Amino acid sequence: MPSLLSFAIKLPDRKCMVGNQFITELIKSHAFTLRHLSFYDCGVSPESIEEICKSCIHLERLEVAIPMKDIVGSLAFCTNSL
């Protein structure tokens, strides 16, 4: 299987969530090579973000949209994940 260094997805509806199973399969196949992950106009669960942070050891950039109402909790979550 070829290495995947970068992955980006944009869904047509901001209310759509990227499924945990999809992210698990992506990580299972490419965790050691991924450097950049971007999720445009779609949601990602905190559990998936945690799995990404723990598994993708070479990840340099993770782009995820965070609603303003959730920004404080998300910053605390990110700090604890490091």
Residue, then its C-alpha position, 0 to 999 in steps of 0.5 A: m500500500p502506498s504511503l499517505l503523507s497528507f489527507a484533506i476532506k471537505l463535506p458539503d454540509r457543515k453539520c456532517m461528522v466524519g465517522n469514527q470508523f472512517i478515521t480509525e481505518l485511515i489511521k490503521s493504514h497510514a498512522f506512521t506516514l501522515r504529516h497533515l490532516s485537514f477536515y474542512d466544513c465537517g465535524v470530528s469527534p473528540e474521541s477521533i481527535e484523541e486517536i489521531c493525536k495518539s497514533c499519528i506520531h509524525l503529524e505536523r498539522l491537524e486542521v479541524a473546525i471548532p465552533m466558537k461555543d466549544i473553543v474553551g473546552s477544545l483548548a483544554f482537551c488539546t492541552n491534555s492530549l499533548 
